[in-house]
Amino acid sequence: MVPSTRISSALIAGLSAAIALSTGCGRDDGPLPDLGDHLPASARAVLENAETMELLALGDEAPDVPPAGSAPRAPERDPLARFAPRTGGFHGWKEASRTPLLGGERHKLLYAVYTGIAGNDDKLAACFRPHAAVHATRGTETVDLLFSYDCMLVHVYENGRLFTALTTREAAGPVGKVFARAGIAAKL
């Protein structure tokens, strides 16, 4: 008699998504993955029906560096303060370049971003270093995504309000390919 092994359908789906993302050969033209409550439905509506969408490469430094000769900043008492929103630039980060994203590339980008968010199993690193971003508008509504794939975090700004979504490191490959095809050199 051969012993039977039970493998959950969630495990199989997760492994399939990880393999597809890591090889870059996943289907990116199908329906967008279900995100449940990992990303607000109103933010998804703006992203999926955007009138304009732009890709941004962000610089390595934040623009709010204290001027030379100023007093050193006191250490933060709150260990999570380093994740707080910054001021200046694009949500506190220097903008290196920007270009519009058109047509089917938008769906490919959203498919890769959503697959990464759906595939995270509640893991993250204690950092946030975004090097790439997306700016989407629909009417007066805006959604900005700042990607920090090495830290497995996406900062989502919906009309200025910050949400955080967890993602996988493997999603950096397919997202990076969309950026590269658009001519944006971003470190993902």
Secondary structure as UniProt FT lines:
FT   HELIX           9..23
FT   TURN            36..37
FT   HELIX           41..48
FT   STRAND          52..58
FT   TURN            68..69
FT   TURN            79..80
FT   HELIX           81..83
FT   TURN            91..92
FT   STRAND          95..100
FT   HELIX           104..119
FT   STRAND          132..138
FT   TURN            139..140
FT   STRAND          141..148
FT   HELIX           149..151
FT   STRAND          153..158
FT   TURN            159..160
FT   STRAND          161..166
FT   HELIX           169..171
FT   HELIX           172..181
FT   TURN            182..183
//
